[in-house]
Amino acid sequence: MRITSLTTALLPCLSLVQASSFTYNNSSFLLNGEPYQILGGQMDPQRMPYQYWEQRLQMARAMGLNTVFSYVFWNELEPKQGQWDFTGRNNVAQFFRLAQQQGLNVVLRPGPYISAEHEWGGFPSWLSQIPNMAVRQNNAPFLKASRAYIERLASEIHSLQVPYGGPILMVQLENEYGSFILQDANGKQYGGADKTYLAALADIFKANFDVFLYTNDGNTEWYVTRGALNGILAETDDSPQQGLEARNKYAHASSLGPFLCGEYYMTGEQPLVQFVHVQRVTNWGFQNGADLYPTKQIQLATTTTSYSDNAAPLDESGRVRPSFYKYRELFTKYSGPAPNVPDVGSMSTVPALALEAVGSLFDLEAKTPTAKNAMPISMDALGQSYGFVLYEHVARSPVSGAIGLVNGPRDRIIVLINGTRSGVIDVSYSKYRTVNVNLAQGDVLQLLVENLGRVKYGPNITDQVKGIKGDVTIGGTAVQGWSMYSLPLDNVSAASSASGPYAVRANSPPVFYKGHFNTPSATGPDINRDTYLALTNVIKGVVWVNGINLGKYWTVGPQQSLYLPGCYMLPPGQLNEVVVLELEPQAGKSMTAEGITDRKWFNNPDPDAP
């Protein structure tokens, strides 16, 4: 069987509009009856400023690609159950139209589970609050929610499928389902990949999409036998030769056809693959995922805001990296001549600007409790998805001892007594720090929980409730009487309107800082004003520019700067506002920010390590 995973010919845009069929036989994908070899790379519209979509697609086409593979993030399209957002970066239909205009076809990867180093693998947090919910399983509540998502997404992009003249060739069913396992409390596997669930999900897809489906799994017997579904084209990841052999040997005959390597981290000449990430990508705001490693020293490993494989041919700003031209040379051997590489100007700098403390997080955002209860209420039960929750308890009598959580910490907790930071409990570490307190009657205990990101892969995805779940104990005794303050920080208008200076003291609670800078004077399109924002004298926190959440920083690294697109800045001549929430402000140290042209990647010791 001939391997057919990258494309030999690129039809002009007019031909794509007229295309009416995409099928396959034993050896080839067929576009309008003619063999079509997919030259593909991953490009996720929700990870790029929509203002730059056209430029990014032009770069992909200039590299010799003819197809882009795109994840869709359910959690961003439906942030609240039944409330949909297809604007801005979520306007995926417009991204696919632009792809077609650039002569690119599309392979849709809507999940509903995607992994992708993204928050909870793409699941919206509200799923956890639906009674009897069990994700990725033959579970009526999960299938009902998934059906609503797929139906709504399909209605947005229906006309963009190949049978109607659009660029969408085929749709991936789930994602690497063969690797999904379930474990009991002792880590013993008791289930996982469920073909009944996969078949039910396939029926939902078939009822809403008019192109064929495929599955994508690991490249061994275990993955293929668990993740392939009879009658659905089976494909695999990683080593093409190993994947082809495993697929052909272990998948049902009805799942065989041309071979596509669904994900491959390219490092050399290998014309057999859809490689992962045309560019380094951004988990904007609080959209980063996490991995859980219960047996390792670093237990909860959060994905950085900027993420991708090192071989990505474009950097996060859409500018070429050294590998770009090597890929272009390789792909054009199969696709034929590609368009000229668009000229992208150099990045800009922003002179160092002082950041002034303007107020504490608690003073500006935690004025009125969201709820009061005898026991703590989780972030999800408060109707909140991301950000922070402040748990506050006023001691009714003296109590002392170590702080404990009956169900364990799920994230990072800053412990404060009467507004003074007393320690940090960080589940990033398998042996996290023990924080002892000694409360007198009337003392205020505050536990600020930061959502570090929901786990996106593995058996632990079945329970990703954030905040505090269950009792908090002091010295082994449950503490009752809590006020919860929901701090999603969807906007930072309170900090934006606050005026300093605010006196930062030793072991202060988290503090907002603010500063301003002029838009770089670079001429031409917005992309010429792109920069990387780097901070000094910081520990951990979040950065907004003109109200847009760029993401998180942590002195531990490796990421030490955040991508700031020029399109997020105001027109030249206007002042842009930088707001920083520093979780562990340092008294007597001045905080600054500057725009740089080369990323900073390095590591520092964690001052809160156990």
C-alpha positions, 0 to 999 in steps of 0.5 A: 500500500502506498503511503499518502499523507502529504499532497502532490498538487495544489489546486488553485482557489477557484478549483477548491470552490468548485470541488464537490467530493473528497473520498479515498480508495485503498491507496489514495485520498481522492479530490474530485476523483484525482489522487490528493497527497496531503501536505499538512500542518497544525494551525489552530485559529483560537491560538492566533490573533484573528487579525493575523490569520491571513498572514499566518495562512500565507506563510503556511502556503508559502512553505509548500503546504496545501492543507491545515489541520485545526483543533477547535476548543469547545470551552472557548466557544461555549464558556457557559452552557448554552452561551455561544461565542463565535466572535474574534478568535472564535470565528472559526468559519472565517478562518476556514474561508481565509484558508480557502482563499490562500489555496489551503484545504482544511482537516477539522479536529473538533474533539470534543476532546482534543488534549493539545496542551489546552485547558482540560483538553478543550472541555468547558469547566461547567461539564463538571457540575452536570450531575452524573457527568463522565467525560469521554465515556458512554455517558448520557449527560456527556453525549448530550452536551457533546451533541449540542456542541457538535450541532452548533459548530456544524451549523456555523461551518456547514457550507464550508465542507467540500461537498458545498464548495468549501475547504473542509475535507474530513473530520477527526473523531475524538483524539487519540482515544486508544490511549484513554484509561480509567484508574481507581484510587490506587492507580489500578486500571479498570477501563478506558477506551469504550467503543460504544461511546466512540460509536455513539459519538460517530453517529453524532458526527455523521448526523452533522457533517457531510464529509468522512470521519477518521480516527487518530491514535498512537502507532502500536497495537495497544493504541490502534485496537483500542482507538480505531472504530470499524467503518471509520478510517484509522490513522496514527501518530509519530513514526509513519512506518511503524504506524502504517504497519500497526494500523494495517495489522490491527485495525479492521479491514473497514478502517483501512485506506490511504495512510496519514500520519496525524501528528509528527514532530519533524526534525529531518526529511520525512515526506510522509506526515502532517507535522505538529504546529506550523508555528509556536502557539499561544495559550492566551489568558488562562487557557493553558492545560496541565499534566499530572505525574503522581509519582514524580517530584514535579507532580502538576506540570502546567503548560506555559503560555507560549507552547510548541515543539522546537522544530516549528518553522514559524515562531509565535509572532509568525516570523520564519525560523531557520527550519522554515526554508528547509521545510519549504524545500522539502514540501515543494518537491511534492507540491510543486512551486509555492508562492513567494514567502511574504516579507514580515518586518522586524519586531519592535522594542518598547523602552523600559517603563515603570510599573506602579503599585495601585492596589491589592487584589483583595481591596480592588476585587474581593469586596463582597463575598460570592457565597458563604457556607460552612464548608468551602465551595469549589471554583466550579460550583461557584460558576467560575471557570478560571482565575482565582478564588479567595476563601476566608475564615474568621477564627471563632476560637484559638486554633493552631496546627498544620493546614490540611485539605481533606481532598488534597490541594488541587492547585497553588494556595497562598496562605495569609493571616490578617492580610500577611502572607504566611506560606504557599501550598503548591501541588506542583510538587508531590511533597508540597510545603506544610504551612502551620498557622496559629490563629487567635479568636478573630484572626482572619485566615485567607486561602487564595487558590490559583487555578493552575490549569486543568489536566488535559491528558490521562486518567485524571481528566475525569475529575478536574474540579478546581478551587477547594473541594471538601473540608479544610482542617487546622491541626486535624480539625475541620474548620467551618464558616467560610466566605468565598470570593470569586475572582475570575479576572475576566477584566481588570477595570478596577485596577485600570481605574485605580490610582496609586501609589499603593504601599507594598509591605513585606509579605503583602497580599497580591498587588496590581501594578500599572504602567503605560507605553507609547505604541512603537512607531514602526511603519506598515502593518500592525505585525511590525509593532509586535514585541515580547513583554519582559518583566523585572523583579517579579515572582508569579502573576498575570499580565494584561495589555489594554485589557487583553490577558496575555497570559501568565509568568513565573520566575521559575520559567522557562518562559520569561516573556510574553508575546504582545502582538502589535494588533493588541496595541492602540494606534501610534501616538496613543498610550497603551496600558499594562496591568500586572497582577503580582501574586508575591510582591516584593517590598522595596523593589521596583517593577518594570516592563519592556518590549524586546525582540528576542525571547527570554527563556531561562530558569530560576529557583522557586522561592516557594519550593518545599 
